[in-house]
Amino acid sequence: ASRGFTNLIKLATGFAATYLSVRTVVAGARDIISLGAEMDHLKARTGEAASRLLVFRQALQDAGVDAGKSGQMLDALTQKVRMAVGQNSNQARLLNQLGLDPEQLNAMGKLDRFQAVAEALSNTSDESLRTQAAMELLDGSAGELFALIDNPAAFDDAATAIGGMGAIMDRNSVAFERADTLLGRMQNKGRQLFAGIGDILIDELLEPLE
C-alpha cells in the first residue's frame, strides 16, 4: 500500500508539473501577443517604431510610471508644442526659457521630442521653471516622471533590459496584434454554440423555469 501510494504521489506530482509547465508556456505566449498588440496600436498612434516604443515603455516602468500612459504623454506633449509654434503662449515662453525652439520640436518624432524636453528639464538649474514647465508641457505627469527625467542613462538601461525583443516586435507586431484580436474573439464561438442550443431548447426550458 505504501509503495502504491508513493507511486501515486509521484504520478500526481509529475502531472501537476507538466500542467503548470504548459500553463506557464501558454500564459507567456498570451502575454507576448498582448504586448505586441499594444506596441502595434501605439506604433499606429505615434508613428514610431515598435522597438523604440518598447524601450520607452520599459524606461517608464523602471521609473515607477504607469507604462499604459505612454501614448497619452507623447500626445499631450505634441499638442503643447503645436500650441507654442508661432504663438506668444505660455507653452512658447516655457520652451524658450528651456532653450528649446518650438518649430524644431514640432518637426521631430514624438519620442525624440519627449527626450529633447526631458533633457532640457534635467539640465535646468531653476527649480521653479523646471517644475512649472514639466507640469505644463507634460500634462501634469511631471512629478512621477522626474525619476526618468533625472536619469540620463534611463533609456540605455531600458534598451539593455529589452535586448533582442525590440527587433522581434519590429518584425511581428502586426501579426501579434492580429493574433490578439483573434484570441479575443474566441469567446464568441462558445456564445454561438450556446446560442444555437438555446434556440433549440428555449421553449422546453421556459415552462419549467416559469
SVG drawing of the C-alpha trace seen along z (x, -y; Angstrom):
<svg xmlns="http://www.w3.org/2000/svg" viewBox="-45 -87 69 89">
<polyline fill="none" stroke="black" stroke-width="0.4" points="0.0,0.0 2.9,-2.3 4.6,-1.7 1.4,-2.2 0.7,-5.5 4.3,-6.7 3.9,-5.9 0.6,-7.7 2.2,-10.8 5.0,-10.7 2.4,-10.4 0.3,-13.2 3.4,-15.4 4.6,-14.7 1.1,-15.5 1.0,-18.8 4.4,-19.8 3.5,-19.1 0.2,-21.0 1.9,-24.0 4.7,-24.0 2.1,-24.0 0.1,-26.7 3.2,-28.8 4.1,-28.5 0.5,-29.4 0.4,-32.4 3.8,-33.5 2.7,-33.3 -0.5,-35.2 1.5,-37.9 3.9,-38.5 1.0,-38.5 -0.8,-41.1 2.3,-43.2 2.9,-43.0 -0.7,-44.2 -0.2,-47.1 3.0,-48.1 1.3,-47.9 -1.5,-50.1 1.0,-52.6 3.0,-52.4 -0.1,-53.4 -0.8,-56.2 2.7,-57.7 4.4,-56.8 7.4,-55.4 9.0,-52.0 7.7,-49.3 11.2,-48.6 11.7,-52.3 8.3,-52.3 9.1,-49.1 12.2,-50.8 10.2,-53.9 7.7,-51.7 10.4,-49.9 12.0,-53.2 8.7,-54.4 8.2,-51.1 11.7,-51.3 10.9,-54.9 7.7,-53.6 5.4,-55.3 2.4,-53.5 3.5,-52.4 -0.1,-52.5 0.2,-56.3 3.0,-56.4 0.8,-57.2 -1.1,-59.9 2.2,-61.5 3.5,-61.7 0.2,-63.0 0.0,-65.7 3.5,-67.0 2.8,-67.0 -0.3,-69.1 1.5,-71.6 4.4,-72.1 2.0,-72.7 0.2,-75.3 3.6,-77.0 4.6,-77.2 4.3,-80.9 2.4,-81.9 3.1,-84.1 1.7,-81.5 2.6,-80.2 3.9,-77.0 6.1,-79.0 7.5,-81.1 8.4,-78.0 10.1,-76.2 12.1,-79.3 13.2,-79.6 14.4,-76.0 16.4,-76.8 14.1,-74.9 12.7,-76.1 9.0,-75.1 9.4,-74.8 12.3,-72.4 10.5,-70.4 7.4,-70.3 9.4,-68.8 10.7,-65.9 9.2,-62.5 7.2,-62.1 9.9,-60.1 12.7,-62.5 10.6,-65.4 10.0,-63.9 13.7,-63.1 14.6,-66.7 12.2,-68.2 13.3,-65.7 17.0,-66.6 16.2,-70.3 14.3,-69.9 17.1,-67.8 19.7,-70.5 18.0,-73.5 19.0,-74.7 15.9,-76.8 13.7,-74.5 10.7,-76.8 11.0,-76.8 11.7,-73.1 8.5,-72.2 6.3,-74.7 7.5,-73.6 7.2,-69.9 3.7,-70.3 2.5,-72.4 4.3,-70.6 3.9,-67.0 0.3,-67.5 0.6,-67.1 2.7,-64.0 5.9,-65.7 6.0,-64.5 6.2,-60.9 8.4,-61.5 11.3,-63.2 12.8,-59.8 13.0,-59.3 14.0,-62.8 16.8,-63.0 18.3,-59.7 20.4,-60.3 21.1,-56.6 17.4,-55.5 16.8,-54.8 20.2,-53.0 19.4,-50.8 15.9,-50.1 17.3,-49.1 19.8,-46.7 16.9,-45.2 14.8,-44.7 17.7,-43.1 16.6,-41.5 12.9,-41.7 12.7,-45.1 13.7,-43.6 11.2,-40.8 8.4,-43.4 9.5,-45.3 9.1,-42.2 6.0,-40.8 3.9,-43.5 1.3,-43.4 1.0,-39.6 0.8,-39.8 -1.9,-42.3 -3.9,-40.1 -3.4,-37.1 -4.6,-39.1 -7.7,-40.2 -8.5,-36.6 -7.9,-35.3 -10.2,-37.9 -12.9,-36.7 -12.7,-33.1 -15.3,-33.5 -17.8,-34.4 -17.5,-30.7 -18.7,-29.5 -21.5,-32.0 -22.5,-30.9 -22.7,-27.3 -24.8,-28.0 -27.0,-30.4 -27.7,-27.6 -28.5,-25.2 -30.7,-27.9 -32.5,-28.4 -33.5,-24.7 -34.3,-24.3 -35.6,-27.6 -39.3,-26.6 -38.7,-23.5 -36.8,-25.4 -39.1,-28.3 -42.1,-26.5 -40.3,-24.8 -38.4,-28.0 -41.7,-29.9"/>
</svg>
